[in-house]
Amino acid sequence: MNVADQVKALLDSVLQLHGRPDKWNEDTALLGNVPELDSMSVVGIITALEDEFEFSISDDEIDGELFATLGSLTRFVEQKLAA
């Protein structure tokens, strides 16, 4: 499973989206487009990303652009894995 598919599966699980992310692509808007994605769920997603991919995310790495699209979130995870 590639990183994008792992991120989609994680979002599906954390946000309880019942398979909706299966149809998403890298341009799919997240913030403002997915009602289940609010400030509280962001904390859950960050924790799940850290657990799933075994890296740490510092507070200064988190901003609105990170959750702008599926592609921006996936690229962030790929960069963390490459570091």
C-alpha positions as CSV (number, residue, x, y, z in Angstrom):
1,M,0.0,0.0,0.0
2,N,1.4,3.4,-1.0
3,V,1.5,6.4,1.4
4,A,-1.5,8.1,-0.2
5,D,-3.6,5.0,0.3
6,Q,-2.3,4.7,3.9
7,V,-3.3,8.3,4.6
8,K,-6.7,7.8,3.1
9,A,-7.3,4.7,5.2
10,L,-6.1,6.6,8.3
11,L,-8.5,9.5,7.6
12,D,-11.3,7.0,6.9
13,S,-10.7,5.3,10.3
14,V,-10.1,8.4,12.5
15,L,-13.0,10.4,11.0
16,Q,-15.3,7.5,10.5
17,L,-16.0,8.3,6.9
18,H,-17.3,4.9,5.8
19,G,-15.1,4.6,2.7
20,R,-15.6,8.1,1.3
21,P,-11.8,8.6,0.9
22,D,-11.6,5.7,-1.6
23,K,-12.9,8.2,-4.2
24,W,-10.5,11.0,-3.3
25,N,-7.4,12.1,-5.2
26,E,-4.5,14.4,-4.3
27,D,-6.5,17.5,-5.2
28,T,-9.4,16.7,-2.8
29,A,-9.9,19.5,-0.4
30,L,-9.9,18.5,3.3
31,L,-10.3,21.6,5.5
32,G,-13.6,23.2,4.8
33,N,-14.7,20.3,2.6
34,V,-14.9,17.4,5.0
35,P,-17.4,18.3,7.8
36,E,-15.9,15.7,10.1
37,L,-12.5,17.4,9.9
38,D,-12.5,19.9,12.7
39,S,-10.0,21.2,15.2
40,M,-10.6,18.3,17.6
41,S,-10.3,15.7,14.9
42,V,-7.0,17.2,13.7
43,V,-5.5,16.2,17.1
44,G,-6.7,12.6,16.5
45,I,-5.3,12.6,13.0
46,I,-1.9,13.9,14.1
47,T,-1.7,11.2,16.9
48,A,-2.7,8.5,14.4
49,L,-0.1,9.7,11.9
50,E,2.6,9.5,14.5
51,D,1.5,6.0,15.6
52,E,1.1,4.7,12.1
53,F,4.2,6.0,10.5
54,E,6.4,6.1,13.7
55,F,7.5,9.7,13.5
56,S,6.9,12.8,15.6
57,I,5.2,16.0,14.5
58,S,6.1,19.2,16.3
59,D,3.6,22.0,16.9
60,D,5.3,24.3,14.5
61,E,4.8,21.9,11.6
62,I,1.0,22.1,12.0
63,D,-0.9,24.7,10.0
64,G,-3.9,25.0,7.7
65,E,-1.9,24.3,4.6
66,L,-1.0,20.8,6.0
67,F,-4.6,19.8,5.9
68,A,-5.6,21.8,2.8
69,T,-5.8,18.8,0.5
70,L,-5.2,15.0,0.5
71,G,-2.0,15.7,-1.5
72,S,-0.6,18.2,0.9
73,L,-1.1,15.8,3.8
74,T,0.4,12.9,1.8
75,R,3.4,15.0,0.8
76,F,4.0,16.0,4.4
77,V,4.0,12.3,5.5
78,E,6.3,11.4,2.6
79,Q,8.7,14.2,3.6
80,K,8.7,13.0,7.3
81,L,9.4,9.4,6.2
82,A,12.3,10.6,4.0
83,A,13.9,12.6,6.8
